[in-house]
Amino acid sequence: MGLDIRWPIGLMFSIIGALLLIHGVATGSDTEMLKRSLGMNVNLVWGLVLLVFGLLMLLSAKIAASAKKPKEK
């Protein structure tokens, strides 16, 4: 097959992670919202986790695609 499943998974997790990260940074000073999560900015933390996972998936897809290419002489 032509499409590696890591490309769409990496894109999806990277986009969702970036959106959560931006939302976590934008609402980081809202102390009322942070009270519900025991003072932890959950959007910021999980946005970072999802973004890192998505970027790792994209990186592994890129490495696999370059390894599959035939070498030129």
Secondary structure as UniProt FT lines:
FT   HELIX           6..26
FT   TURN            27..29
FT   HELIX           31..35
FT   TURN            36..39
FT   HELIX           42..68
//
